[in-house]
């Protein structure tokens, strides 16, 4: 998961106009999509960690 989150963070910092994920439509203004996804994934990861402790 850390590699995935690291890649998402790198994409946010990269000046790109669109991304084309394999399982979704082309996303214009990807930073608007990626930032909430990062927050969501970090939250889910924390829930798993909390569940294991």
Phi and psi in degrees as a GROMACS rama.xvg file:
@    title "Ramachandran Plot"
@    xaxis  label "Phi"
@    yaxis  label "Psi"
@TYPE xy
-63.9681  -36.75  UNK-2
-65.2378  -40.7514  UNK-3
-62.35  -47.991  UNK-4
-63.9945  -39.7835  UNK-5
-60.8177  -42.3795  UNK-6
-64.7118  -42.5411  UNK-7
-60.7635  -42.5455  UNK-8
-64.0295  -39.3339  UNK-9
-65.0083  -38.5945  UNK-10
-64.2135  -38.3335  UNK-11
-61.5484  -37.2356  UNK-12
-81.5973  -9.48889  UNK-13
-90.7803  129.378  UNK-14
-74.9557  88.9052  UNK-15
-122.869  150.637  UNK-16
-91.7799  -25.3567  UNK-17
-160.671  156.632  UNK-18
-129.616  153.084  UNK-19
-125.261  82.3784  UNK-20
-65.1215  150.594  UNK-21
-65.6174  -28.2638  UNK-22
-109.052  12.7569  UNK-23
-142.428  175.482  UNK-24
-74.2382  167.108  UNK-25
-63.7788  132.786  UNK-26
-104.103  111.737  UNK-27
-76.6775  151.846  UNK-28
49.8474  61.3765  UNK-29
-61.2787  -25.461  UNK-30
-61.2055  -32.7348  UNK-31
-66.3963  -27.4921  UNK-32
-88.3888  -39.9112  UNK-33
-71.9348  -40.1328  UNK-34
-58.9678  -50.5533  UNK-35
-63.1941  -32.793  UNK-36
-64.8634  -40.4249  UNK-37
-62.3289  -46.7642  UNK-38
-60.0036  -44.6789  UNK-39
-61.8244  -47.8283  UNK-40
-65.2625  -39.4576  UNK-41
-63.6642  -39.4372  UNK-42
-63.2697  -43.0425  UNK-43
-64.1563  -42.1169  UNK-44
-60.6345  -41.8526  UNK-45
-64.7986  -37.2929  UNK-46
-62.6104  -39.1598  UNK-47
-65.3035  -45.9482  UNK-48
-60.1415  -45.4312  UNK-49
-61.1936  -36.942  UNK-50
-69.1697  -24.093  UNK-51
-88.5455  -13.0339  UNK-52
